[in-house]
Amino acid sequence: MNNNQKEVVIVSAARTPIGKHGGYYNHLSAEDLAVLAVKEAIIRSGINLSAIRIDQVIAGMIYIDSLNQQIYLPRNVAMRVAAMFNDTDNLKVAPGKTTLRICGTGFQVLADAFDLLNSDTPGKANCVLSFATENMSQTNLIHQGRRKQDSVWNFEDAPLKDYLLEGFNHNLFKTMMPRTAEEYGTLTGISRKACDGFAYLSHTRAIEAQSKQWNRFTKPGKNDYLKGIFTLETVDNAGNSLSVWRDEGTKSDISLEELKNLRPLVKKDGMVTPGTASQISDGAAAALLMDRKYADKHHIPYLAILKGYQFSTVAPEIMAQGPVPAIRELLKRLKMKLSDVDLFEINEAFAAQYLGVEKELGLPRDLTNVNGGAIAIGHNIAATGLRITTDLIYELKRRNLKTGIASACIGGGQGGAVCVEVI
């Protein structure tokens, strides 16, 4: 970090409960989820939108299609939220863009804000709204026929392809995401038994946290869990009103025996199974970030300092290793040691992936993913980085701790990490 770098603060952060396939959010689009998360982040910030100018809106989403108008995502969300607050000026006129870094998209929206807030160019940003969203349940079956050469409106014959599953394969390297975890787990000496045990632990921790979680029906107390989550209203598949306050995918009746009996996904004796892989999920997260001096000038309190971020690469065939170089390089750049970090959140794309990263880095398991991870609660891909960062900040505050690192492996052979320091 250079000596002229400004401090970037996270004024507020919020995330929806994570829904499972065809569940809570079957009737809500990715844009709808983003609107709810952004609205909550602004409410939590306490700012007056008529008085505080939002200079940029950074959106993150992977499964974008023009059919659902998601190419207009940042502007649509900004305009819809502005209307909710009767804002006629600041948020409505904020320019927006959509960014994408596969599983690291939720970190990228923070990184983009960090860079904008550190810019010395004319008209530099003082306040940036970042959000990331995904509704994997609503991804489409795509006809991939190209337009014919002799007619703009006619198409060649082509097969239908699953828009969701197509992204799970990396054709150039003849691999797929579960296989990268299988390869990495084998390389680092991880066993199927260890993967099943870790998956069980993820559910156990998530269930425990949910049992102590604050929601709209109880009075908050000093030991509240999972306060990054907010309650939202939706409808169930029968059209009945539903108040959602917890992650939907966590299974209270999971057992080790059930996990042991699941069939491997990649090879006959493999360690990646439906129970040791993250769930296909829906949800959104949002954060408001500011130049610290600007926040102080306007007497705006903040949750945490965003100390820095790092994106690194690994061989695509062992994509699952991504957090290892990302965390090492981030620590080096921040002149920190692993022991300086109080809590970690490492996305659980696969148990084999997490366990390999834990082994290589020497992560303390009692300080990592303390409230469960994506195996238990889901991996709403684009939103995950911002989701786990939000959860990390609130857990640090709950425990009266200071420094945390959130990280994830990223398709294509990458890893991403961010470091936060709570105030």
C-alpha positions in Angstrom: 0.0 0.0 0.0 1.4 3.4 -0.9 1.7 6.2 1.7 -0.8 8.4 -0.2 -3.6 5.8 -0.1 -6.8 7.0 1.5 -8.7 4.9 4.0 -11.9 3.4 2.6 -14.6 2.6 5.1 -17.7 0.3 4.9 -20.5 2.5 6.2 -23.1 -0.2 6.1 -23.6 -3.8 4.8 -26.6 -6.1 4.5 -27.4 -9.3 2.9 -30.6 -11.3 2.2 -31.1 -14.7 3.7 -29.9 -17.2 1.1 -32.6 -19.1 -0.7 -32.3 -22.6 -2.1 -33.3 -23.7 -5.6 -37.0 -23.1 -6.2 -37.5 -21.9 -2.6 -37.9 -18.5 -1.0 -37.1 -16.5 -4.1 -38.8 -18.4 -6.8 -40.9 -15.4 -7.6 -38.2 -12.7 -7.1 -35.7 -11.8 -9.8 -32.0 -11.1 -9.1 -32.9 -7.4 -9.6 -35.7 -7.6 -7.0 -33.3 -9.2 -4.5 -30.7 -6.5 -5.2 -33.3 -3.7 -4.6 -34.1 -5.2 -1.2 -30.4 -5.5 -0.2 -29.6 -2.0 -1.4 -32.6 -0.5 0.4 -31.5 -2.2 3.7 -27.9 -1.0 3.3 -29.1 2.6 2.9 -31.5 2.3 5.9 -28.6 0.9 8.0 -26.3 3.7 6.9 -28.7 6.3 8.3 -27.7 8.7 5.5 -30.1 11.2 3.9 -30.0 10.5 0.2 -30.9 14.1 -0.6 -27.9 15.3 1.3 -25.2 12.6 0.5 -24.2 12.2 -3.1 -23.6 8.6 -4.3 -21.0 9.0 -6.9 -21.1 5.5 -8.5 -23.2 2.3 -8.3 -21.3 -0.9 -8.8 -23.3 -4.0 -9.5 -22.2 -7.6 -9.6 -24.0 -10.5 -11.3 -22.8 -13.5 -13.3 -25.9 -15.0 -15.0 -26.9 -11.9 -16.9 -29.4 -12.1 -19.8 -31.1 -9.4 -21.8 -34.4 -11.3 -21.6 -34.9 -10.2 -18.0 -33.4 -6.7 -18.6 -30.4 -7.5 -16.4 -28.1 -5.6 -18.7 -29.7 -2.5 -17.1 -29.1 -3.9 -13.6 -27.2 -1.0 -11.8 -29.4 1.8 -13.2 -32.6 -0.2 -12.6 -31.8 -0.9 -9.0 -30.7 2.7 -8.4 -33.8 4.1 -9.8 -36.1 1.7 -8.0 -34.4 2.3 -4.6 -34.4 6.1 -5.2 -38.2 6.0 -5.7 -38.5 4.2 -2.3 -36.7 7.0 -0.6 -38.4 9.8 -2.7 -34.9 10.8 -3.8 -35.0 13.0 -6.9 -31.4 13.8 -7.2 -28.4 11.9 -5.9 -29.0 8.2 -6.4 -31.1 8.7 -9.6 -28.2 10.4 -11.3 -25.4 8.1 -10.1 -23.7 6.3 -13.0 -23.6 2.6 -12.8 -21.8 -0.4 -14.1 -21.9 -4.2 -13.8 -18.7 -6.1 -13.0 -18.0 -9.8 -13.1 -15.2 -12.0 -11.7 -17.1 -15.3 -11.5 -17.1 -16.5 -7.9 -15.1 -13.4 -6.9 -17.7 -11.0 -8.2 -18.8 -10.1 -4.6 -15.2 -9.1 -3.8 -14.8 -7.3 -7.1 -17.7 -4.9 -6.3 -15.7 -4.0 -3.2 -12.4 -3.7 -5.1 -14.0 -1.4 -7.7 -15.3 0.8 -4.9 -12.0 0.8 -3.2 -10.2 1.9 -6.3 -12.7 4.6 -7.1 -12.5 6.0 -3.6 -8.7 6.0 -3.9 -8.6 7.8 -7.3 -7.0 11.2 -7.6 -8.7 12.0 -10.9 -10.9 15.0 -11.1 -14.3 14.4 -9.7 -13.1 11.5 -7.5 -15.7 9.4 -5.7 -16.4 10.0 -2.0 -19.3 7.6 -1.8 -19.9 4.3 -3.7 -22.8 1.9 -3.5 -21.8 -1.7 -4.3 -24.1 -4.7 -4.6 -24.0 -8.2 -5.9 -26.9 -10.5 -6.7 -27.8 -13.8 -8.2 -30.9 -15.9 -8.7 -29.6 -19.2 -9.9 -33.1 -20.7 -9.8 -34.1 -18.5 -12.7 -31.3 -19.2 -15.1 -32.5 -20.3 -18.5 -32.2 -23.0 -21.1 -30.5 -21.2 -24.0 -30.9 -21.8 -27.7 -27.3 -21.1 -29.0 -28.1 -20.8 -32.6 -26.3 -17.8 -34.3 -28.1 -15.3 -36.5 -27.9 -16.3 -40.1 -25.6 -14.4 -42.4 -28.4 -13.5 -44.8 -31.0 -12.4 -42.2 -30.8 -10.6 -38.9 -34.0 -12.2 -37.8 -33.4 -15.8 -38.6 -31.2 -18.3 -36.7 -29.2 -21.4 -37.4 -30.2 -24.6 -35.9 -28.4 -25.4 -32.6 -28.9 -27.4 -29.4 -30.3 -26.1 -26.2 -27.8 -25.6 -23.4 -28.2 -25.1 -19.7 -27.1 -21.6 -19.0 -26.3 -22.5 -15.3 -24.3 -25.7 -15.9 -22.5 -24.4 -18.9 -20.5 -22.1 -16.6 -19.5 -25.0 -14.3 -17.3 -26.4 -17.1 -13.9 -24.9 -18.2 -13.7 -26.3 -21.7 -10.3 -24.9 -22.6 -8.7 -27.0 -19.8 -11.1 -29.9 -20.1 -12.2 -29.6 -16.5 -15.1 -28.6 -14.4 -15.4 -27.0 -11.0 -16.0 -30.1 -9.0 -13.1 -31.8 -10.7 -10.7 -28.9 -9.7 -11.7 -29.6 -6.0 -11.2 -33.4 -6.5 -7.7 -32.8 -8.0 -6.7 -30.3 -5.3 -8.0 -32.4 -2.5 -6.0 -35.4 -3.8 -2.9 -33.2 -4.2 -3.2 -32.0 -0.6 -4.0 -35.4 0.9 -7.7 -34.8 1.8 -9.9 -37.9 2.4 -13.6 -38.5 1.6 -14.1 -39.1 5.3 -12.6 -35.7 6.2 -14.9 -34.1 3.6 -18.0 -35.7 5.0 -17.0 -34.6 8.5 -16.4 -31.1 7.4 -19.7 -30.9 5.6 -21.4 -32.1 8.8 -19.6 -29.4 10.8 -20.7 -26.7 8.4 -24.4 -27.6 8.9 -23.9 -28.0 12.7 -22.4 -24.5 12.9 -25.1 -23.0 10.7 -27.9 -24.6 12.7 -26.3 -23.4 16.0 -26.1 -19.9 14.7 -29.6 -19.9 13.4 -30.9 -21.1 16.8 -29.4 -17.9 18.3 -30.1 -15.6 15.4 -31.9 -12.3 15.9 -35.1 -11.8 13.7 -38.0 -9.4 13.5 -40.0 -11.4 16.1 -37.5 -11.2 19.0 -35.8 -8.4 20.8 -32.1 -8.0 19.9 -29.5 -8.8 22.6 -25.8 -8.4 22.9 -25.1 -12.0 21.7 -27.2 -11.9 18.6 -25.9 -13.9 15.6 -26.0 -13.4 11.9 -27.0 -9.7 12.0 -25.8 -9.1 8.5 -29.1 -10.7 7.5 -32.3 -8.7 7.3 -35.9 -9.9 7.3 -37.7 -9.6 4.0 -41.2 -10.3 2.8 -42.0 -12.7 -0.1 -44.6 -15.3 -1.0 -44.4 -19.1 -1.0 -45.2 -21.2 -4.0 -48.9 -21.2 -3.0 -48.9 -17.4 -3.0 -49.0 -17.1 0.8 -47.1 -14.2 2.5 -43.8 -15.2 4.0 -41.4 -13.4 6.3 -37.9 -14.7 5.5 -35.1 -14.2 8.1 -32.9 -17.3 7.9 -30.9 -19.1 5.3 -33.0 -21.8 3.7 -30.5 -24.5 2.7 -29.4 -25.5 6.2 -30.5 -29.0 7.2 -31.3 -29.6 10.8 -31.7 -33.3 10.3 -28.4 -33.9 8.4 -26.3 -36.9 9.6 -22.9 -38.2 9.0 -24.4 -41.5 7.8 -26.4 -39.7 5.2 -23.4 -37.8 3.9 -21.3 -41.0 3.8 -23.9 -42.7 1.6 -24.0 -40.0 -1.1 -22.6 -40.9 -4.5 -19.5 -39.1 -5.7 -20.0 -36.6 -8.6 -16.6 -36.8 -10.4 -15.2 -40.3 -10.0 -16.3 -43.6 -8.4 -14.1 -43.3 -5.3 -14.1 -39.4 -5.2 -14.6 -37.0 -2.3 -16.9 -34.5 -4.0 -20.6 -35.4 -3.5 -23.8 -33.4 -3.4 -23.3 -33.2 0.4 -19.7 -31.9 0.2 -20.4 -29.3 -2.4 -22.0 -25.9 -2.1 -25.6 -25.5 -2.9 -27.2 -23.8 -5.9 -28.7 -20.7 -4.3 -30.3 -17.3 -4.6 -29.7 -14.0 -2.8 -28.1 -10.6 -2.7 -25.8 -8.4 -0.6 -25.0 -4.6 -0.6 -22.6 -2.2 1.0 -22.1 1.5 1.1 -18.5 2.6 1.1 -16.9 6.0 1.6 -13.6 7.9 1.8 -13.0 7.9 5.6 -12.3 11.7 5.7 -15.6 12.3 3.8 -17.5 10.1 6.2 -15.9 11.9 9.2 -16.6 15.3 7.7 -20.3 14.5 7.4 -20.4 12.7 10.8 -21.4 9.4 9.3 -20.5 6.4 11.5 -19.1 3.2 9.8 -18.7 -0.5 10.5 -15.2 -1.2 9.3 -12.2 -0.1 7.3 -11.6 -2.0 4.0 -7.8 -2.5 4.3 -7.2 -4.0 0.9 -7.9 -6.7 -1.6 -6.0 -9.2 -3.7 -6.7 -11.3 -6.7 -4.2 -14.1 -7.6 -4.0 -17.0 -10.0 -3.4 -20.7 -9.8 -3.5 -23.5 -12.4 -7.1 -23.8 -13.7 -7.1 -27.5 -13.1 -6.7 -26.8 -9.4 -8.9 -23.7 -9.2 -9.9 -24.7 -5.7 -6.4 -23.6 -4.4 -7.2 -20.0 -5.2 -7.5 -18.6 -1.7 -3.9 -19.8 -0.8 -1.9 -17.3 -2.9 -4.6 -14.6 -2.6 -4.4 -14.6 1.2 -0.6 -14.9 1.3 -0.1 -12.0 -1.1 -2.7 -9.9 0.7 -1.0 -10.4 4.0 2.4 -9.6 2.5 1.1 -6.4 1.0 -0.5 -5.3 4.2 2.6 -6.3 6.2 0.6 -8.7 8.3 1.0 -12.3 9.5 -1.7 -15.0 9.6 -1.7 -14.7 13.4 -2.7 -11.1 13.1 -6.1 -12.1 11.7 -8.9 -12.7 14.3 -11.5 -14.4 12.0 -11.6 -15.9 8.6 -14.4 -16.6 6.1 -13.3 -19.0 3.3 -16.1 -19.8 0.8 -16.9 -23.5 1.0 -17.3 -24.2 -2.7 -16.4 -27.8 -1.9 -15.3 -29.5 1.3 -12.1 -30.8 -0.4 -11.3 -27.2 -1.6 -11.8 -25.7 1.9 -9.8 -28.5 3.6 -6.9 -28.2 1.1 -6.8 -24.4 1.7 -7.0 -24.9 5.5 -4.1 -27.4 5.4 -1.8 -25.3 3.1 -2.3 -22.1 5.0 -2.6 -23.5 8.5 -5.9 -21.9 9.2 -7.3 -22.3 12.7 -10.6 -24.1 12.2 -12.1 -22.7 15.4 -11.7 -19.2 13.9 -12.8 -20.0 10.3 -16.4 -20.1 9.0 -17.6 -20.1 12.6 -21.3 -19.9 11.6 -21.1 -22.4 8.8 -20.4 -21.9 5.2 -21.7 -22.4 1.6 -22.0 -26.2 2.0 -24.7 -25.6 4.6 -26.2 -22.3 3.5 -25.5 -21.9 -0.2 -23.2 -20.2 -2.7 -25.2 -17.6 -4.6 -22.2 -17.2 -6.8 -21.9 -13.5 -7.7 -23.1 -12.4 -4.2 -20.9 -14.7 -2.2 -17.9 -12.5 -1.7 -19.9 -9.6 -0.4 -22.1 -12.0 1.6 -19.2 -13.5 3.5 -17.6 -10.1 4.0 -20.8 -8.8 5.5 -21.1 -11.8 7.8 -17.5 -11.5 8.8 -17.8 -7.8 9.8 -20.8 -8.5 12.0 -19.2 -11.6 13.6 -16.1 -9.6 14.4 -18.2 -6.9 16.0 -20.2 -9.5 17.9 -17.1 -11.0 19.4 -15.4 -7.6 20.0 -12.6 -8.6 17.6 -10.8 -6.4 15.1 -9.4 -8.0 11.9 -10.8 -10.4 9.4 -10.1 -11.9 6.0 -12.7 -13.2 3.6 -11.6 -15.3 0.6 -12.8 -17.6 -2.2 -11.6 -19.7 -5.1 -12.7 -18.4 -8.5 -13.4 -20.2 -11.7 -10.6 -20.2 -14.3 -7.9 -20.6 -11.7 -8.1 -17.5 -9.5 -8.5 -16.6 -5.8 -9.7 -13.4 -4.2 -9.4 -12.0 -0.7 -10.3 -8.9 1.2 -9.2 -7.7 4.6 -11.5 -5.7 6.9 -10.8 -4.0 10.3 -13.9 -3.2 12.4 -14.2 0.1 14.2 
